[in-house]
Amino acid sequence: MSIRLVSSALLVLAACSHPAFAHEQAGLGGGLAQGLLHPLTGIDHLIAMVAVGIWGAQLGAPAIWVLPITFPLVMAVGAVLGVLKIPLPVPEVAIALSALVLGAAVAMRLRPPFVAAAAVVTVFAIFHGHAHGVELPSSANPLSYGVGFVVATGLLHLCGIVLGTLTQWPIGERLIQGFGVVIAVLGGYFLAQSLGALA
């Protein structure tokens, strides 16, 4: 019952949101506060960040800490590329794909070698960071804005880790797999939207 309720709520949110909402705020001014809020305003970014934390928790040590630390650090590099206007191919498609892939990894309890998991997270982190950098508000201090969205991303990972600890109980494991399914479905929805926008 709880999985159905969560699924329904997230699908309603998806239907009401644009797939790249978190990456369309070029007109916002500010610094640290806007950076902190930016990752929270787009469900595509939010669910992918939570999925990184959940997947890390499923994989256990060292992934439980290394993946959520690696992602924000690499994301900062991607943000610099975005600020410098160095283009990446189809960034919104890659961001949607990140939610689909990470959600599927959680749902299927994939346990690849640690290096492979880190590589997947690293690639997606570059695209998420790039989107933040490209949409840096013109009036924002880049450093404080960057610190804000890196901290917010880390907190989203932490939420995922906390959720991932539910896997200690059989019902918790099923609930987490249900979250993974919902995240993957939303990622697929956003991917379809992004591909449709390119057509």
PyMOL commands that place a pseudoatom at each C-alpha (Angstrom):
pseudoatom trace, name=CA, resn=MET, resi=1, chain=A, elem=C, hetatm=0, pos=[0.000, 0.000, 0.000]
pseudoatom trace, name=CA, resn=SER, resi=2, chain=A, elem=C, hetatm=0, pos=[2.780, 2.461, 0.903]
pseudoatom trace, name=CA, resn=ILE, resi=3, chain=A, elem=C, hetatm=0, pos=[4.638, 1.774, -2.368]
pseudoatom trace, name=CA, resn=ARG, resi=4, chain=A, elem=C, hetatm=0, pos=[1.467, 2.505, -4.341]
pseudoatom trace, name=CA, resn=LEU, resi=5, chain=A, elem=C, hetatm=0, pos=[0.950, 5.738, -2.421]
pseudoatom trace, name=CA, resn=VAL, resi=6, chain=A, elem=C, hetatm=0, pos=[4.536, 6.893, -3.028]
pseudoatom trace, name=CA, resn=SER, resi=7, chain=A, elem=C, hetatm=0, pos=[4.311, 5.867, -6.684]
pseudoatom trace, name=CA, resn=SER, resi=8, chain=A, elem=C, hetatm=0, pos=[1.074, 7.778, -7.188]
pseudoatom trace, name=CA, resn=ALA, resi=9, chain=A, elem=C, hetatm=0, pos=[2.415, 10.911, -5.499]
pseudoatom trace, name=CA, resn=LEU, resi=10, chain=A, elem=C, hetatm=0, pos=[5.612, 10.934, -7.543]
pseudoatom trace, name=CA, resn=LEU, resi=11, chain=A, elem=C, hetatm=0, pos=[3.772, 10.314, -10.809]
pseudoatom trace, name=CA, resn=VAL, resi=12, chain=A, elem=C, hetatm=0, pos=[1.451, 13.237, -10.075]
pseudoatom trace, name=CA, resn=LEU, resi=13, chain=A, elem=C, hetatm=0, pos=[4.487, 15.435, -9.431]
pseudoatom trace, name=CA, resn=ALA, resi=14, chain=A, elem=C, hetatm=0, pos=[6.028, 14.280, -12.695]
pseudoatom trace, name=CA, resn=ALA, resi=15, chain=A, elem=C, hetatm=0, pos=[2.888, 15.041, -14.651]
pseudoatom trace, name=CA, resn=CYS, resi=16, chain=A, elem=C, hetatm=0, pos=[2.833, 18.559, -13.235]
pseudoatom trace, name=CA, resn=SER, resi=17, chain=A, elem=C, hetatm=0, pos=[6.503, 19.305, -13.816]
pseudoatom trace, name=CA, resn=HIS, resi=18, chain=A, elem=C, hetatm=0, pos=[8.707, 19.990, -16.789]
pseudoatom trace, name=CA, resn=PRO, resi=19, chain=A, elem=C, hetatm=0, pos=[11.621, 17.558, -17.096]
pseudoatom trace, name=CA, resn=ALA, resi=20, chain=A, elem=C, hetatm=0, pos=[14.284, 20.226, -16.918]
pseudoatom trace, name=CA, resn=PHE, resi=21, chain=A, elem=C, hetatm=0, pos=[12.687, 22.655, -14.476]
pseudoatom trace, name=CA, resn=ALA, resi=22, chain=A, elem=C, hetatm=0, pos=[15.765, 22.720, -12.270]
pseudoatom trace, name=CA, resn=HIS, resi=23, chain=A, elem=C, hetatm=0, pos=[17.820, 23.940, -15.175]
pseudoatom trace, name=CA, resn=GLU, resi=24, chain=A, elem=C, hetatm=0, pos=[15.683, 26.816, -16.417]
pseudoatom trace, name=CA, resn=GLN, resi=25, chain=A, elem=C, hetatm=0, pos=[16.253, 29.468, -13.779]
pseudoatom trace, name=CA, resn=ALA, resi=26, chain=A, elem=C, hetatm=0, pos=[18.754, 31.632, -15.621]
pseudoatom trace, name=CA, resn=GLY, resi=27, chain=A, elem=C, hetatm=0, pos=[16.931, 34.784, -14.520]
pseudoatom trace, name=CA, resn=LEU, resi=28, chain=A, elem=C, hetatm=0, pos=[17.209, 34.170, -10.783]
pseudoatom trace, name=CA, resn=GLY, resi=29, chain=A, elem=C, hetatm=0, pos=[19.684, 36.266, -8.925]
pseudoatom trace, name=CA, resn=GLY, resi=30, chain=A, elem=C, hetatm=0, pos=[21.522, 35.416, -5.763]
pseudoatom trace, name=CA, resn=GLY, resi=31, chain=A, elem=C, hetatm=0, pos=[24.279, 33.254, -4.451]
pseudoatom trace, name=CA, resn=LEU, resi=32, chain=A, elem=C, hetatm=0, pos=[24.363, 30.685, -1.683]
pseudoatom trace, name=CA, resn=ALA, resi=33, chain=A, elem=C, hetatm=0, pos=[20.585, 30.601, -1.095]
pseudoatom trace, name=CA, resn=GLN, resi=34, chain=A, elem=C, hetatm=0, pos=[19.791, 30.139, -4.783]
pseudoatom trace, name=CA, resn=GLY, resi=35, chain=A, elem=C, hetatm=0, pos=[22.489, 27.496, -5.059]
pseudoatom trace, name=CA, resn=LEU, resi=36, chain=A, elem=C, hetatm=0, pos=[20.994, 25.592, -2.124]
pseudoatom trace, name=CA, resn=LEU, resi=37, chain=A, elem=C, hetatm=0, pos=[17.486, 25.755, -3.592]
pseudoatom trace, name=CA, resn=HIS, resi=38, chain=A, elem=C, hetatm=0, pos=[18.380, 25.021, -7.200]
pseudoatom trace, name=CA, resn=PRO, resi=39, chain=A, elem=C, hetatm=0, pos=[18.738, 21.198, -6.927]
pseudoatom trace, name=CA, resn=LEU, resi=40, chain=A, elem=C, hetatm=0, pos=[15.460, 21.011, -4.985]
pseudoatom trace, name=CA, resn=THR, resi=41, chain=A, elem=C, hetatm=0, pos=[13.305, 22.714, -7.625]
pseudoatom trace, name=CA, resn=GLY, resi=42, chain=A, elem=C, hetatm=0, pos=[13.630, 20.086, -10.347]
pseudoatom trace, name=CA, resn=ILE, resi=43, chain=A, elem=C, hetatm=0, pos=[12.390, 16.584, -9.710]
pseudoatom trace, name=CA, resn=ASP, resi=44, chain=A, elem=C, hetatm=0, pos=[14.734, 15.179, -12.387]
pseudoatom trace, name=CA, resn=HIS, resi=45, chain=A, elem=C, hetatm=0, pos=[17.780, 16.300, -10.414]
pseudoatom trace, name=CA, resn=LEU, resi=46, chain=A, elem=C, hetatm=0, pos=[16.294, 15.512, -7.010]
pseudoatom trace, name=CA, resn=ILE, resi=47, chain=A, elem=C, hetatm=0, pos=[15.379, 11.881, -7.719]
pseudoatom trace, name=CA, resn=ALA, resi=48, chain=A, elem=C, hetatm=0, pos=[18.745, 11.146, -9.331]
pseudoatom trace, name=CA, resn=MET, resi=49, chain=A, elem=C, hetatm=0, pos=[20.592, 12.535, -6.291]
pseudoatom trace, name=CA, resn=VAL, resi=50, chain=A, elem=C, hetatm=0, pos=[18.506, 10.511, -3.856]
pseudoatom trace, name=CA, resn=ALA, resi=51, chain=A, elem=C, hetatm=0, pos=[19.064, 7.416, -6.019]
pseudoatom trace, name=CA, resn=VAL, resi=52, chain=A, elem=C, hetatm=0, pos=[22.852, 7.850, -5.769]
pseudoatom trace, name=CA, resn=GLY, resi=53, chain=A, elem=C, hetatm=0, pos=[22.597, 7.718, -1.969]
pseudoatom trace, name=CA, resn=ILE, resi=54, chain=A, elem=C, hetatm=0, pos=[20.247, 4.721, -1.977]
pseudoatom trace, name=CA, resn=TRP, resi=55, chain=A, elem=C, hetatm=0, pos=[22.418, 2.799, -4.438]
pseudoatom trace, name=CA, resn=GLY, resi=56, chain=A, elem=C, hetatm=0, pos=[25.520, 3.546, -2.373]
pseudoatom trace, name=CA, resn=ALA, resi=57, chain=A, elem=C, hetatm=0, pos=[23.744, 2.208, 0.721]
pseudoatom trace, name=CA, resn=GLN, resi=58, chain=A, elem=C, hetatm=0, pos=[22.736, -0.933, -1.163]
pseudoatom trace, name=CA, resn=LEU, resi=59, chain=A, elem=C, hetatm=0, pos=[26.319, -1.488, -2.325]
pseudoatom trace, name=CA, resn=GLY, resi=60, chain=A, elem=C, hetatm=0, pos=[27.739, -0.977, 1.163]
pseudoatom trace, name=CA, resn=ALA, resi=61, chain=A, elem=C, hetatm=0, pos=[31.269, 0.125, 2.028]
pseudoatom trace, name=CA, resn=PRO, resi=62, chain=A, elem=C, hetatm=0, pos=[33.122, 1.820, 0.440]
pseudoatom trace, name=CA, resn=ALA, resi=63, chain=A, elem=C, hetatm=0, pos=[30.436, 2.846, -2.083]
pseudoatom trace, name=CA, resn=ILE, resi=64, chain=A, elem=C, hetatm=0, pos=[28.038, 4.108, 0.596]
pseudoatom trace, name=CA, resn=TRP, resi=65, chain=A, elem=C, hetatm=0, pos=[30.381, 7.050, 1.237]
pseudoatom trace, name=CA, resn=VAL, resi=66, chain=A, elem=C, hetatm=0, pos=[32.560, 7.268, -1.864]
pseudoatom trace, name=CA, resn=LEU, resi=67, chain=A, elem=C, hetatm=0, pos=[29.728, 7.591, -4.401]
pseudoatom trace, name=CA, resn=PRO, resi=68, chain=A, elem=C, hetatm=0, pos=[27.949, 10.449, -2.570]
pseudoatom trace, name=CA, resn=ILE, resi=69, chain=A, elem=C, hetatm=0, pos=[31.278, 12.247, -2.075]
pseudoatom trace, name=CA, resn=THR, resi=70, chain=A, elem=C, hetatm=0, pos=[32.459, 11.687, -5.643]
pseudoatom trace, name=CA, resn=PHE, resi=71, chain=A, elem=C, hetatm=0, pos=[29.259, 12.971, -7.221]
pseudoatom trace, name=CA, resn=PRO, resi=72, chain=A, elem=C, hetatm=0, pos=[29.317, 16.542, -5.807]
pseudoatom trace, name=CA, resn=LEU, resi=73, chain=A, elem=C, hetatm=0, pos=[33.070, 16.885, -6.436]
pseudoatom trace, name=CA, resn=VAL, resi=74, chain=A, elem=C, hetatm=0, pos=[32.789, 15.817, -10.069]
pseudoatom trace, name=CA, resn=MET, resi=75, chain=A, elem=C, hetatm=0, pos=[29.606, 17.855, -10.409]
pseudoatom trace, name=CA, resn=ALA, resi=76, chain=A, elem=C, hetatm=0, pos=[31.614, 20.945, -9.460]
pseudoatom trace, name=CA, resn=VAL, resi=77, chain=A, elem=C, hetatm=0, pos=[33.974, 20.208, -12.370]
pseudoatom trace, name=CA, resn=GLY, resi=78, chain=A, elem=C, hetatm=0, pos=[30.970, 19.903, -14.687]
pseudoatom trace, name=CA, resn=ALA, resi=79, chain=A, elem=C, hetatm=0, pos=[29.656, 23.221, -13.367]
pseudoatom trace, name=CA, resn=VAL, resi=80, chain=A, elem=C, hetatm=0, pos=[32.935, 24.915, -14.304]
pseudoatom trace, name=CA, resn=LEU, resi=81, chain=A, elem=C, hetatm=0, pos=[32.561, 23.542, -17.835]
pseudoatom trace, name=CA, resn=GLY, resi=82, chain=A, elem=C, hetatm=0, pos=[29.042, 24.965, -17.913]
pseudoatom trace, name=CA, resn=VAL, resi=83, chain=A, elem=C, hetatm=0, pos=[30.123, 28.384, -16.645]
pseudoatom trace, name=CA, resn=LEU, resi=84, chain=A, elem=C, hetatm=0, pos=[32.814, 28.427, -19.343]
pseudoatom trace, name=CA, resn=LYS, resi=85, chain=A, elem=C, hetatm=0, pos=[30.110, 27.550, -21.906]
pseudoatom trace, name=CA, resn=ILE, resi=86, chain=A, elem=C, hetatm=0, pos=[31.943, 24.407, -22.995]
pseudoatom trace, name=CA, resn=PRO, resi=87, chain=A, elem=C, hetatm=0, pos=[29.149, 22.377, -24.586]
pseudoatom trace, name=CA, resn=LEU, resi=88, chain=A, elem=C, hetatm=0, pos=[28.236, 18.793, -23.735]
pseudoatom trace, name=CA, resn=PRO, resi=89, chain=A, elem=C, hetatm=0, pos=[26.052, 16.674, -26.022]
pseudoatom trace, name=CA, resn=VAL, resi=90, chain=A, elem=C, hetatm=0, pos=[22.326, 16.518, -25.129]
pseudoatom trace, name=CA, resn=PRO, resi=91, chain=A, elem=C, hetatm=0, pos=[22.704, 17.385, -21.422]
pseudoatom trace, name=CA, resn=GLU, resi=92, chain=A, elem=C, hetatm=0, pos=[18.984, 17.154, -20.576]
pseudoatom trace, name=CA, resn=VAL, resi=93, chain=A, elem=C, hetatm=0, pos=[18.828, 13.698, -22.142]
pseudoatom trace, name=CA, resn=ALA, resi=94, chain=A, elem=C, hetatm=0, pos=[21.798, 12.604, -20.014]
pseudoatom trace, name=CA, resn=ILE, resi=95, chain=A, elem=C, hetatm=0, pos=[20.195, 14.006, -16.847]
pseudoatom trace, name=CA, resn=ALA, resi=96, chain=A, elem=C, hetatm=0, pos=[16.937, 12.149, -17.525]
pseudoatom trace, name=CA, resn=LEU, resi=97, chain=A, elem=C, hetatm=0, pos=[18.912, 9.014, -18.368]
pseudoatom trace, name=CA, resn=SER, resi=98, chain=A, elem=C, hetatm=0, pos=[20.710, 9.296, -15.022]
pseudoatom trace, name=CA, resn=ALA, resi=99, chain=A, elem=C, hetatm=0, pos=[17.406, 8.989, -13.149]
pseudoatom trace, name=CA, resn=LEU, resi=100, chain=A, elem=C, hetatm=0, pos=[16.368, 6.043, -15.319]
pseudoatom trace, name=CA, resn=VAL, resi=101, chain=A, elem=C, hetatm=0, pos=[19.667, 4.168, -14.914]
pseudoatom trace, name=CA, resn=LEU, resi=102, chain=A, elem=C, hetatm=0, pos=[20.157, 4.894, -11.207]
pseudoatom trace, name=CA, resn=GLY, resi=103, chain=A, elem=C, hetatm=0, pos=[16.539, 4.070, -10.411]
pseudoatom trace, name=CA, resn=ALA, resi=104, chain=A, elem=C, hetatm=0, pos=[16.835, 0.795, -12.316]
pseudoatom trace, name=CA, resn=ALA, resi=105, chain=A, elem=C, hetatm=0, pos=[20.066, -0.018, -10.452]
pseudoatom trace, name=CA, resn=VAL, resi=106, chain=A, elem=C, hetatm=0, pos=[18.262, 0.462, -7.134]
pseudoatom trace, name=CA, resn=ALA, resi=107, chain=A, elem=C, hetatm=0, pos=[15.168, -1.472, -8.243]
pseudoatom trace, name=CA, resn=MET, resi=108, chain=A, elem=C, hetatm=0, pos=[17.201, -4.430, -9.511]
pseudoatom trace, name=CA, resn=ARG, resi=109, chain=A, elem=C, hetatm=0, pos=[19.726, -4.250, -6.657]
pseudoatom trace, name=CA, resn=LEU, resi=110, chain=A, elem=C, hetatm=0, pos=[22.556, -4.179, -9.192]
pseudoatom trace, name=CA, resn=ARG, resi=111, chain=A, elem=C, hetatm=0, pos=[25.943, -4.855, -7.616]
pseudoatom trace, name=CA, resn=PRO, resi=112, chain=A, elem=C, hetatm=0, pos=[28.572, -4.058, -10.246]
pseudoatom trace, name=CA, resn=PRO, resi=113, chain=A, elem=C, hetatm=0, pos=[32.247, -3.771, -9.326]
pseudoatom trace, name=CA, resn=PHE, resi=114, chain=A, elem=C, hetatm=0, pos=[32.884, -0.614, -7.313]
pseudoatom trace, name=CA, resn=VAL, resi=115, chain=A, elem=C, hetatm=0, pos=[34.936, 0.964, -10.121]
pseudoatom trace, name=CA, resn=ALA, resi=116, chain=A, elem=C, hetatm=0, pos=[32.063, 0.488, -12.582]
pseudoatom trace, name=CA, resn=ALA, resi=117, chain=A, elem=C, hetatm=0, pos=[29.545, 2.033, -10.181]
pseudoatom trace, name=CA, resn=ALA, resi=118, chain=A, elem=C, hetatm=0, pos=[31.868, 4.983, -9.577]
pseudoatom trace, name=CA, resn=ALA, resi=119, chain=A, elem=C, hetatm=0, pos=[32.302, 5.461, -13.342]
pseudoatom trace, name=CA, resn=VAL, resi=120, chain=A, elem=C, hetatm=0, pos=[28.536, 5.565, -13.890]
pseudoatom trace, name=CA, resn=VAL, resi=121, chain=A, elem=C, hetatm=0, pos=[28.077, 8.112, -11.110]
pseudoatom trace, name=CA, resn=THR, resi=122, chain=A, elem=C, hetatm=0, pos=[31.003, 10.205, -12.382]
pseudoatom trace, name=CA, resn=VAL, resi=123, chain=A, elem=C, hetatm=0, pos=[29.636, 10.472, -15.926]
pseudoatom trace, name=CA, resn=PHE, resi=124, chain=A, elem=C, hetatm=0, pos=[26.201, 11.539, -14.727]
pseudoatom trace, name=CA, resn=ALA, resi=125, chain=A, elem=C, hetatm=0, pos=[27.722, 14.000, -12.233]
pseudoatom trace, name=CA, resn=ILE, resi=126, chain=A, elem=C, hetatm=0, pos=[29.435, 15.889, -15.054]
pseudoatom trace, name=CA, resn=PHE, resi=127, chain=A, elem=C, hetatm=0, pos=[26.121, 16.442, -16.832]
pseudoatom trace, name=CA, resn=HIS, resi=128, chain=A, elem=C, hetatm=0, pos=[24.250, 17.492, -13.689]
pseudoatom trace, name=CA, resn=GLY, resi=129, chain=A, elem=C, hetatm=0, pos=[27.007, 19.940, -12.799]
pseudoatom trace, name=CA, resn=HIS, resi=130, chain=A, elem=C, hetatm=0, pos=[27.177, 21.273, -16.354]
pseudoatom trace, name=CA, resn=ALA, resi=131, chain=A, elem=C, hetatm=0, pos=[23.456, 22.077, -16.283]
pseudoatom trace, name=CA, resn=HIS, resi=132, chain=A, elem=C, hetatm=0, pos=[23.907, 24.032, -13.038]
pseudoatom trace, name=CA, resn=GLY, resi=133, chain=A, elem=C, hetatm=0, pos=[26.881, 25.916, -14.451]
pseudoatom trace, name=CA, resn=VAL, resi=134, chain=A, elem=C, hetatm=0, pos=[25.152, 26.857, -17.701]
pseudoatom trace, name=CA, resn=GLU, resi=135, chain=A, elem=C, hetatm=0, pos=[22.154, 28.204, -15.800]
pseudoatom trace, name=CA, resn=LEU, resi=136, chain=A, elem=C, hetatm=0, pos=[24.178, 30.163, -13.255]
pseudoatom trace, name=CA, resn=PRO, resi=137, chain=A, elem=C, hetatm=0, pos=[22.132, 33.292, -12.500]
pseudoatom trace, name=CA, resn=SER, resi=138, chain=A, elem=C, hetatm=0, pos=[23.862, 36.304, -14.037]
pseudoatom trace, name=CA, resn=SER, resi=139, chain=A, elem=C, hetatm=0, pos=[23.796, 38.238, -10.756]
pseudoatom trace, name=CA, resn=ALA, resi=140, chain=A, elem=C, hetatm=0, pos=[25.016, 35.351, -8.597]
pseudoatom trace, name=CA, resn=ASN, resi=141, chain=A, elem=C, hetatm=0, pos=[28.442, 34.967, -7.085]
pseudoatom trace, name=CA, resn=PRO, resi=142, chain=A, elem=C, hetatm=0, pos=[29.656, 31.788, -8.861]
pseudoatom trace, name=CA, resn=LEU, resi=143, chain=A, elem=C, hetatm=0, pos=[31.587, 30.506, -5.845]
pseudoatom trace, name=CA, resn=SER, resi=144, chain=A, elem=C, hetatm=0, pos=[28.782, 30.901, -3.280]
pseudoatom trace, name=CA, resn=TYR, resi=145, chain=A, elem=C, hetatm=0, pos=[26.210, 29.584, -5.762]
pseudoatom trace, name=CA, resn=GLY, resi=146, chain=A, elem=C, hetatm=0, pos=[28.427, 26.571, -6.476]
pseudoatom trace, name=CA, resn=VAL, resi=147, chain=A, elem=C, hetatm=0, pos=[28.923, 25.878, -2.778]
pseudoatom trace, name=CA, resn=GLY, resi=148, chain=A, elem=C, hetatm=0, pos=[25.153, 26.030, -2.344]
pseudoatom trace, name=CA, resn=PHE, resi=149, chain=A, elem=C, hetatm=0, pos=[24.259, 23.494, -4.989]
pseudoatom trace, name=CA, resn=VAL, resi=150, chain=A, elem=C, hetatm=0, pos=[27.092, 21.149, -3.999]
pseudoatom trace, name=CA, resn=VAL, resi=151, chain=A, elem=C, hetatm=0, pos=[25.934, 21.204, -0.356]
pseudoatom trace, name=CA, resn=ALA, resi=152, chain=A, elem=C, hetatm=0, pos=[22.294, 20.682, -1.375]
pseudoatom trace, name=CA, resn=THR, resi=153, chain=A, elem=C, hetatm=0, pos=[23.314, 17.758, -3.575]
pseudoatom trace, name=CA, resn=GLY, resi=154, chain=A, elem=C, hetatm=0, pos=[25.257, 16.220, -0.696]
pseudoatom trace, name=CA, resn=LEU, resi=155, chain=A, elem=C, hetatm=0, pos=[22.200, 16.525, 1.550]
pseudoatom trace, name=CA, resn=LEU, resi=156, chain=A, elem=C, hetatm=0, pos=[20.050, 14.794, -1.077]
pseudoatom trace, name=CA, resn=HIS, resi=157, chain=A, elem=C, hetatm=0, pos=[22.615, 11.978, -1.186]
pseudoatom trace, name=CA, resn=LEU, resi=158, chain=A, elem=C, hetatm=0, pos=[22.421, 11.774, 2.606]
pseudoatom trace, name=CA, resn=CYS, resi=159, chain=A, elem=C, hetatm=0, pos=[18.637, 11.430, 2.406]
pseudoatom trace, name=CA, resn=GLY, resi=160, chain=A, elem=C, hetatm=0, pos=[19.172, 8.563, -0.022]
pseudoatom trace, name=CA, resn=ILE, resi=161, chain=A, elem=C, hetatm=0, pos=[21.646, 6.893, 2.339]
pseudoatom trace, name=CA, resn=VAL, resi=162, chain=A, elem=C, hetatm=0, pos=[19.167, 7.159, 5.212]
pseudoatom trace, name=CA, resn=LEU, resi=163, chain=A, elem=C, hetatm=0, pos=[16.452, 5.625, 3.040]
pseudoatom trace, name=CA, resn=GLY, resi=164, chain=A, elem=C, hetatm=0, pos=[18.919, 2.950, 1.962]
pseudoatom trace, name=CA, resn=THR, resi=165, chain=A, elem=C, hetatm=0, pos=[19.364, 1.809, 5.563]
pseudoatom trace, name=CA, resn=LEU, resi=166, chain=A, elem=C, hetatm=0, pos=[15.826, 0.425, 5.359]
pseudoatom trace, name=CA, resn=THR, resi=167, chain=A, elem=C, hetatm=0, pos=[17.346, -2.492, 3.453]
pseudoatom trace, name=CA, resn=GLN, resi=168, chain=A, elem=C, hetatm=0, pos=[18.275, -4.003, 6.832]
pseudoatom trace, name=CA, resn=TRP, resi=169, chain=A, elem=C, hetatm=0, pos=[14.706, -5.322, 6.981]
pseudoatom trace, name=CA, resn=PRO, resi=170, chain=A, elem=C, hetatm=0, pos=[12.991, -7.455, 4.311]
pseudoatom trace, name=CA, resn=ILE, resi=171, chain=A, elem=C, hetatm=0, pos=[10.009, -5.094, 4.014]
pseudoatom trace, name=CA, resn=GLY, resi=172, chain=A, elem=C, hetatm=0, pos=[12.417, -2.163, 3.822]
pseudoatom trace, name=CA, resn=GLU, resi=173, chain=A, elem=C, hetatm=0, pos=[14.277, -3.831, 0.960]
pseudoatom trace, name=CA, resn=ARG, resi=174, chain=A, elem=C, hetatm=0, pos=[11.036, -4.198, -0.985]
pseudoatom trace, name=CA, resn=LEU, resi=175, chain=A, elem=C, hetatm=0, pos=[10.122, -0.583, -0.250]
pseudoatom trace, name=CA, resn=ILE, resi=176, chain=A, elem=C, hetatm=0, pos=[13.503, 0.621, -1.511]
pseudoatom trace, name=CA, resn=GLN, resi=177, chain=A, elem=C, hetatm=0, pos=[13.122, -1.463, -4.665]
pseudoatom trace, name=CA, resn=GLY, resi=178, chain=A, elem=C, hetatm=0, pos=[9.719, 0.190, -5.109]
pseudoatom trace, name=CA, resn=PHE, resi=179, chain=A, elem=C, hetatm=0, pos=[11.381, 3.606, -4.817]
pseudoatom trace, name=CA, resn=GLY, resi=180, chain=A, elem=C, hetatm=0, pos=[13.843, 2.490, -7.470]
pseudoatom trace, name=CA, resn=VAL, resi=181, chain=A, elem=C, hetatm=0, pos=[11.023, 1.508, -9.809]
pseudoatom trace, name=CA, resn=VAL, resi=182, chain=A, elem=C, hetatm=0, pos=[9.323, 4.881, -9.318]
pseudoatom trace, name=CA, resn=ILE, resi=183, chain=A, elem=C, hetatm=0, pos=[12.590, 6.754, -9.934]
pseudoatom trace, name=CA, resn=ALA, resi=184, chain=A, elem=C, hetatm=0, pos=[13.262, 4.715, -13.083]
pseudoatom trace, name=CA, resn=VAL, resi=185, chain=A, elem=C, hetatm=0, pos=[9.731, 5.318, -14.382]
pseudoatom trace, name=CA, resn=LEU, resi=186, chain=A, elem=C, hetatm=0, pos=[10.052, 9.054, -13.772]
pseudoatom trace, name=CA, resn=GLY, resi=187, chain=A, elem=C, hetatm=0, pos=[13.458, 9.010, -15.449]
pseudoatom trace, name=CA, resn=GLY, resi=188, chain=A, elem=C, hetatm=0, pos=[11.896, 7.280, -18.453]
pseudoatom trace, name=CA, resn=TYR, resi=189, chain=A, elem=C, hetatm=0, pos=[9.158, 9.912, -18.550]
pseudoatom trace, name=CA, resn=PHE, resi=190, chain=A, elem=C, hetatm=0, pos=[11.688, 12.752, -18.439]
pseudoatom trace, name=CA, resn=LEU, resi=191, chain=A, elem=C, hetatm=0, pos=[13.804, 10.992, -21.067]
pseudoatom trace, name=CA, resn=ALA, resi=192, chain=A, elem=C, hetatm=0, pos=[10.826, 10.756, -23.407]
pseudoatom trace, name=CA, resn=GLN, resi=193, chain=A, elem=C, hetatm=0, pos=[10.105, 14.446, -22.817]
pseudoatom trace, name=CA, resn=SER, resi=194, chain=A, elem=C, hetatm=0, pos=[13.710, 15.412, -23.512]
pseudoatom trace, name=CA, resn=LEU, resi=195, chain=A, elem=C, hetatm=0, pos=[13.890, 13.317, -26.670]
pseudoatom trace, name=CA, resn=GLY, resi=196, chain=A, elem=C, hetatm=0, pos=[10.575, 14.760, -27.802]
pseudoatom trace, name=CA, resn=ALA, resi=197, chain=A, elem=C, hetatm=0, pos=[11.944, 18.281, -27.369]
pseudoatom trace, name=CA, resn=LEU, resi=198, chain=A, elem=C, hetatm=0, pos=[14.879, 17.385, -29.611]
pseudoatom trace, name=CA, resn=ALA, resi=199, chain=A, elem=C, hetatm=0, pos=[12.650, 15.981, -32.363]
for i in range(1, 199): cmd.bond("trace and resi %d" % i, "trace and resi %d" % (i + 1))
show_as sticks, trace
zoom trace
